[in-house]
Amino acid sequence: MGQNPDDMFDDEDYPAYTIGRAAEMLGTSQDFLRRLDEAKLIDPHRSGGGHRRYSRYQLRLAARAREMVDQGTALEAACRIIILEDQLEEALRQNENQQHRGTRQHE
């Protein structure tokens, strides 16, 4: 059975946006989004026809990259910083989850 459309659009990782719509929403060019893909910041989903599709999570990363580039940071450096920030956030989240599990086991 298929996924409920409302659930798909609530999903941060659902690839709902075409490259044209994503560029329009971010106020940037489609080429900028392609360069973020080349820099490995985002890996857009590919439709059956090979077209890029972006999630809200990916658009947030792209918006952060654009902000940093607009402030003078080189694109490659901005992408690396964002990747490291994202990895750190995930590691902190996992650490917190582990701590909560350990606390519950000792109760």
N, C-alpha and C positions, 0 to 999 in steps of 0.2 A: 504494500500500500504506500502511496506517495506521502510526502511530508506536507503538513498543513501550511499554506502560504503565509499565514500570520506568524507561524513559528519560524519560517525561513527568514523573514525580514526582521525578526527580533534577534536572530543569530548574528553575532558580531563577525563571524567568519564566512557567512553566506555571500558568495560572489554575485552581488546584485547589480553592480554598476559597470557599464561599458567604459572603455577608455575615454570616449568622447564626453560622456556624462561626468566621469570622475575628474577629467581636466577642467570641465566647466565649473563643477562644484568647488574645486580647489583654486580656480582662477589661474591656472597654469596651462602649459602646452602638453599635448599628447607626447611630444618628444621628451619632455621632462620626466613623465611617467615611465617611458621606455628606458631612459637612462637610470632610473631607480631600480628597474628590473635588472639591467646590466650590472649595476653595482651591488646586486644581491640584497638590497634592502627589502624589496617585496617580490614575491613570486606569484603573480596573478594566475588565477585559474584560467584555463583555456577552454573555450566552448568547442563543440564538435567541429566547427569551421576554423578553429585556431585563433579566434578573437580573444583578447584579454578581457577578463572580468574581475572587478575589484570588490573587496569586502569593506565594511565600515572600518574595521581594524586597520586594514591596509591604507585606507584613505587618511586615517589619523597619523600613521607613520609618514605618509607622503606630505601631509600638511606640516608636520614637524620638520621634515627635510627642507621643504620650501622656505619655511621661516628661517632656518639656519643659513641656507644659501643666500637668502635676501639680506641677511646680516653680515655677509662676507665670508662665510665658511665655505671651503671648497666642497663640492658635491661628495667626493669620495670620503673626505673626512667626516662630513655630516652623517653620511650613511653608516660609517663605522661607529661613530658616537652613539647613534640611535640604536644600532644593533647591540652594542655593549650595555646601554641603559636597559633595553628590553630583556637581555639575558640576566642582568642583575635583578631586575624586578621579579622575574620568574624564579630565580634562585631564592630570593627573600620570601616569596609566596610559598615555595616548597618547604623552606625551613620553618616557617610559621605553622604550616600544616603538620609537619613532623612533631613540632613542639606540642601542638594541641592533642595529637594522637597519644603522645607519651604521657601527657597530663591525665588524659581520660583513662589510660591503662593503669595508672597508679592510684586511682580513686577507689 
